Amino acid sequence: MTTAGTHLPTTEDLCRSVLENNRDSISIQKPEFAVRKLALILNAALDLSNKKGFQAMSLRDLSRASGVSMGGLYSYFDSKDTLLKMILSEVTGAVEAALGQPPAEVRQSPRDHLLWLIDTHIRLTEVMLPWFTFSFMEAKNFPAAERKLAIDSEELTESYFAEVLARGQQDGSFSADMPPLMAALTKPLLQDWYVKRAKYRRRKVHIDSYIAMVQNIVLAACGAATKTTAEKAESDTA
């Protein structure tokens, strides 16, 4: 079960969303110009933050790295806290957009839905790698309100898994003895792909292989077969 038919955001998509969601603080009126500048600003902010930390990054650092003047930066946000909220809100919005609307055929089967969630989440973090790395690594240094945003985003992801696992227990797809914290225990497996990305790159682990491993681990822990009869038959004839 893969993300076929599921749209994953591009950098342009994310910047357009930032623009739409922050019209009250962004004074630039030309959307195409604003999206191009936001891409420069956000890419530079994420790169600098992942290298030296968001708190250590100054707006002057960001101006130099992005090529946008200090005055230009203030056309998009009035402070680093506002910039931080923009980034965190976009991560939460991307998770909700990607995971919150599964295809109808996926929704019908808890097992398929679970596999789809794992696949979609890992592929989402791959296309938004700097965003998710930033949210995870910097969370402990965020001000209280922004730290709550990061925690809420993580809990949102967990809630999608918890709902599917509960449905699977009810219809017998998953074992009644499945660990009660299975949704929470699944989250670190999803996070490991982007938090320890360099490790998997060194070991030449392809994203498809990683997804399959996580899916099999979670299915086994849920007491579900790693392959359905139909999938086994398809594999045998391949």
Contacts in CASP RR format, 6 or more apart in sequence:
PFRMAT RR
TARGET T0000
AUTHOR 0000-0000-0000
METHOD contacts of the structure
MODEL  1
MTTAGTHLPTTEDLCRSVLENNRDSISIQKPEFAVRKLALILNAALDLSN
KKGFQAMSLRDLSRASGVSMGGLYSYFDSKDTLLKMILSEVTGAVEAALG
QPPAEVRQSPRDHLLWLIDTHIRLTEVMLPWFTFSFMEAKNFPAAERKLA
IDSEELTESYFAEVLARGQQDGSFSADMPPLMAALTKPLLQDWYVKRAKY
RRRKVHIDSYIAMVQNIVLAACGAATKTTAEKAESDTA
1 106 0 8 1.000
1 112 0 8 1.000
1 115 0 8 1.000
1 116 0 8 1.000
1 119 0 8 1.000
2 116 0 8 1.000
2 119 0 8 1.000
3 116 0 8 1.000
3 119 0 8 1.000
3 120 0 8 1.000
3 123 0 8 1.000
5 103 0 8 1.000
6 98 0 8 1.000
6 103 0 8 1.000
6 120 0 8 1.000
7 98 0 8 1.000
8 98 0 8 1.000
8 120 0 8 1.000
8 123 0 8 1.000
8 124 0 8 1.000
8 127 0 8 1.000
9 17 0 8 1.000
9 94 0 8 1.000
9 97 0 8 1.000
9 98 0 8 1.000
9 127 0 8 1.000
9 128 0 8 1.000
10 127 0 8 1.000
11 39 0 8 1.000
11 42 0 8 1.000
11 43 0 8 1.000
12 35 0 8 1.000
12 39 0 8 1.000
14 42 0 8 1.000
14 90 0 8 1.000
14 94 0 8 1.000
14 128 0 8 1.000
14 131 0 8 1.000
15 35 0 8 1.000
15 38 0 8 1.000
15 39 0 8 1.000
15 42 0 8 1.000
16 31 0 8 1.000
16 35 0 8 1.000
17 90 0 8 1.000
17 93 0 8 1.000
18 38 0 8 1.000
18 42 0 8 1.000
18 86 0 8 1.000
18 90 0 8 1.000
19 26 0 8 1.000
19 31 0 8 1.000
19 34 0 8 1.000
19 35 0 8 1.000
19 38 0 8 1.000
21 86 0 8 1.000
21 89 0 8 1.000
21 90 0 8 1.000
22 76 0 8 1.000
22 77 0 8 1.000
22 86 0 8 1.000
25 76 0 8 1.000
25 77 0 8 1.000
25 78 0 8 1.000
25 82 0 8 1.000
26 34 0 8 1.000
26 75 0 8 1.000
26 76 0 8 1.000
26 77 0 8 1.000
27 75 0 8 1.000
27 76 0 8 1.000
28 34 0 8 1.000
28 37 0 8 1.000
28 75 0 8 1.000
28 76 0 8 1.000
34 76 0 8 1.000
37 68 0 8 1.000
37 72 0 8 1.000
37 76 0 8 1.000
38 76 0 8 1.000
40 66 0 8 1.000
40 67 0 8 1.000
40 68 0 8 1.000
41 62 0 8 1.000
41 66 0 8 1.000
41 68 0 8 1.000
41 73 0 8 1.000
41 76 0 8 1.000
41 83 0 8 1.000
42 86 0 8 1.000
42 87 0 8 1.000
43 66 0 8 1.000
43 130 0 8 1.000
44 62 0 8 1.000
44 65 0 8 1.000
44 66 0 8 1.000
44 67 0 8 1.000
45 54 0 8 1.000
45 57 0 8 1.000
45 62 0 8 1.000
45 66 0 8 1.000
45 83 0 8 1.000
45 87 0 8 1.000
46 87 0 8 1.000
46 130 0 8 1.000
46 131 0 8 1.000
46 133 0 8 1.000
46 134 0 8 1.000
47 65 0 8 1.000
47 130 0 8 1.000
48 57 0 8 1.000
48 61 0 8 1.000
48 62 0 8 1.000
48 65 0 8 1.000
49 57 0 8 1.000
49 134 0 8 1.000
49 138 0 8 1.000
50 130 0 8 1.000
50 133 0 8 1.000
50 134 0 8 1.000
50 137 0 8 1.000
53 138 0 8 1.000
53 141 0 8 1.000
54 80 0 8 1.000
54 84 0 8 1.000
54 134 0 8 1.000
54 138 0 8 1.000
54 141 0 8 1.000
55 141 0 8 1.000
57 80 0 8 1.000
59 70 0 8 1.000
59 73 0 8 1.000
59 80 0 8 1.000
60 70 0 8 1.000
62 68 0 8 1.000
62 73 0 8 1.000
63 69 0 8 1.000
63 70 0 8 1.000
63 73 0 8 1.000
66 73 0 8 1.000
76 83 0 8 1.000
77 83 0 8 1.000
77 86 0 8 1.000
81 143 0 8 1.000
81 146 0 8 1.000
84 142 0 8 1.000
84 143 0 8 1.000
84 146 0 8 1.000
85 146 0 8 1.000
85 149 0 8 1.000
87 131 0 8 1.000
87 134 0 8 1.000
87 135 0 8 1.000
88 135 0 8 1.000
88 142 0 8 1.000
88 146 0 8 1.000
88 149 0 8 1.000
88 150 0 8 1.000
88 153 0 8 1.000
89 149 0 8 1.000
90 131 0 8 1.000
91 128 0 8 1.000
91 131 0 8 1.000
91 132 0 8 1.000
91 135 0 8 1.000
91 153 0 8 1.000
92 149 0 8 1.000
92 152 0 8 1.000
92 153 0 8 1.000
92 156 0 8 1.000
94 124 0 8 1.000
94 128 0 8 1.000
94 131 0 8 1.000
95 121 0 8 1.000
95 124 0 8 1.000
95 153 0 8 1.000
95 156 0 8 1.000
95 157 0 8 1.000
96 156 0 8 1.000
98 120 0 8 1.000
98 121 0 8 1.000
98 124 0 8 1.000
99 117 0 8 1.000
99 120 0 8 1.000
99 121 0 8 1.000
99 124 0 8 1.000
99 157 0 8 1.000
99 160 0 8 1.000
100 160 0 8 1.000
102 113 0 8 1.000
102 116 0 8 1.000
102 117 0 8 1.000
103 116 0 8 1.000
105 112 0 8 1.000
106 112 0 8 1.000
106 113 0 8 1.000
106 116 0 8 1.000
107 113 0 8 1.000
109 173 0 8 1.000
110 164 0 8 1.000
110 165 0 8 1.000
110 167 0 8 1.000
110 168 0 8 1.000
110 171 0 8 1.000
110 173 0 8 1.000
110 174 0 8 1.000
111 168 0 8 1.000
111 173 0 8 1.000
111 174 0 8 1.000
111 219 0 8 1.000
111 224 0 8 1.000
111 228 0 8 1.000
113 164 0 8 1.000
113 167 0 8 1.000
114 161 0 8 1.000
114 164 0 8 1.000
114 165 0 8 1.000
114 215 0 8 1.000
114 218 0 8 1.000
114 219 0 8 1.000
114 222 0 8 1.000
115 215 0 8 1.000
115 219 0 8 1.000
117 160 0 8 1.000
117 161 0 8 1.000
117 164 0 8 1.000
118 186 0 8 1.000
118 190 0 8 1.000
118 211 0 8 1.000
118 214 0 8 1.000
118 215 0 8 1.000
118 218 0 8 1.000
119 211 0 8 1.000
119 215 0 8 1.000
121 157 0 8 1.000
121 190 0 8 1.000
122 190 0 8 1.000
122 193 0 8 1.000
122 207 0 8 1.000
122 210 0 8 1.000
122 211 0 8 1.000
122 214 0 8 1.000
123 207 0 8 1.000
123 211 0 8 1.000
125 132 0 8 1.000
125 190 0 8 1.000
125 191 0 8 1.000
125 193 0 8 1.000
125 194 0 8 1.000
126 193 0 8 1.000
126 194 0 8 1.000
126 207 0 8 1.000
129 194 0 8 1.000
129 197 0 8 1.000
132 194 0 8 1.000
133 194 0 8 1.000
133 195 0 8 1.000
133 197 0 8 1.000
135 150 0 8 1.000
135 153 0 8 1.000
136 191 0 8 1.000
136 194 0 8 1.000
136 195 0 8 1.000
137 195 0 8 1.000
139 147 0 8 1.000
139 150 0 8 1.000
139 151 0 8 1.000
140 147 0 8 1.000
142 149 0 8 1.000
142 150 0 8 1.000
154 187 0 8 1.000
157 187 0 8 1.000
157 190 0 8 1.000
158 183 0 8 1.000
158 184 0 8 1.000
158 187 0 8 1.000
159 183 0 8 1.000
161 182 0 8 1.000
161 183 0 8 1.000
161 186 0 8 1.000
161 187 0 8 1.000
162 183 0 8 1.000
165 174 0 8 1.000
165 178 0 8 1.000
165 182 0 8 1.000
165 183 0 8 1.000
165 222 0 8 1.000
167 173 0 8 1.000
168 174 0 8 1.000
169 175 0 8 1.000
169 176 0 8 1.000
169 178 0 8 1.000
173 224 0 8 1.000
174 222 0 8 1.000
174 223 0 8 1.000
174 224 0 8 1.000
175 222 0 8 1.000
175 223 0 8 1.000
175 224 0 8 1.000
177 223 0 8 1.000
178 221 0 8 1.000
178 222 0 8 1.000
178 223 0 8 1.000
179 185 0 8 1.000
179 221 0 8 1.000
182 218 0 8 1.000
182 221 0 8 1.000
182 222 0 8 1.000
185 221 0 8 1.000
186 214 0 8 1.000
186 218 0 8 1.000
189 214 0 8 1.000
189 217 0 8 1.000
189 218 0 8 1.000
190 214 0 8 1.000
193 200 0 8 1.000
193 207 0 8 1.000
193 210 0 8 1.000
200 210 0 8 1.000
215 226 0 8 1.000
216 226 0 8 1.000
219 225 0 8 1.000
219 226 0 8 1.000
220 226 0 8 1.000
227 235 0 8 1.000
END
